């Protein structure tokens, strides 16, 4: 997950432990999709990615392992 967000503009502190708990069962593709969605949300609001974007996106992503 840190690799997915490493090169992006991030504002504030990201709680990776909390995101890891939310994303239990996610595949690498799920993590990438959720991160991309969070980046899009921030972009649409003309700002850097924040923890709230990632958390919202991760909460709305269904893990591939469940389908």
C-alpha positions as CSV (number, residue, x, y, z in Angstrom):
1,X,0.0,0.0,0.0
2,X,2.8,2.4,0.8
3,X,4.2,1.8,-2.7
4,X,0.8,2.7,-4.3
5,X,0.8,6.0,-2.4
6,X,4.5,6.7,-2.4
7,X,4.7,9.0,-5.5
8,X,1.3,10.7,-5.1
9,X,0.7,14.1,-3.4
10,X,-0.5,13.3,0.1
11,X,-1.7,15.8,2.7
12,X,-1.5,15.0,6.4
13,X,-0.8,11.7,8.1
14,X,-2.0,8.5,6.6
15,X,-2.9,5.8,9.2
16,X,-1.7,2.7,7.3
17,X,-2.5,0.4,10.2
18,X,-6.2,1.5,10.0
19,X,-6.2,1.1,6.2
20,X,-4.7,-2.3,6.5
21,X,-7.4,-3.4,8.9
22,X,-10.1,-2.0,6.6
23,X,-8.6,-3.7,3.5
24,X,-8.3,-7.2,5.0
25,X,-8.8,-9.7,2.2
26,X,-8.0,-7.2,-0.6
27,X,-5.8,-8.3,-3.5
28,X,-3.1,-6.1,-4.9
29,X,-5.5,-5.1,-7.6
30,X,-8.2,-4.1,-5.0
31,X,-5.6,-1.9,-3.2
32,X,-4.6,-0.3,-6.5
33,X,-8.2,0.4,-7.5
34,X,-9.1,1.8,-4.0
35,X,-6.0,4.0,-4.1
36,X,-6.8,5.2,-7.6
37,X,-10.4,6.0,-6.6
38,X,-9.1,8.0,-3.6
39,X,-6.7,10.0,-5.9
40,X,-9.6,10.7,-8.2
41,X,-11.8,12.0,-5.4
42,X,-9.0,14.4,-4.3
43,X,-8.3,15.5,-7.9
44,X,-12.0,16.3,-8.4
45,X,-11.8,18.5,-5.3
46,X,-8.5,20.1,-6.5
47,X,-6.4,19.0,-3.5
48,X,-3.9,16.4,-2.4
49,X,-5.0,12.9,-1.2
50,X,-6.0,12.8,2.5
51,X,-6.6,9.8,4.8
52,X,-10.3,10.4,4.6
53,X,-10.2,9.8,0.8
54,X,-8.4,6.5,1.2
55,X,-10.7,5.4,4.1
56,X,-13.9,6.2,2.2
57,X,-12.6,4.5,-0.9
58,X,-11.4,1.4,1.0
59,X,-14.7,1.1,2.8
60,X,-16.6,1.1,-0.5
61,X,-14.4,-1.5,-2.2
62,X,-15.5,-5.1,-2.1
63,X,-12.5,-7.5,-1.7
64,X,-12.1,-9.9,-4.6
65,X,-11.7,-12.7,-2.1
66,X,-15.4,-12.2,-1.0
67,X,-16.9,-12.4,-4.5
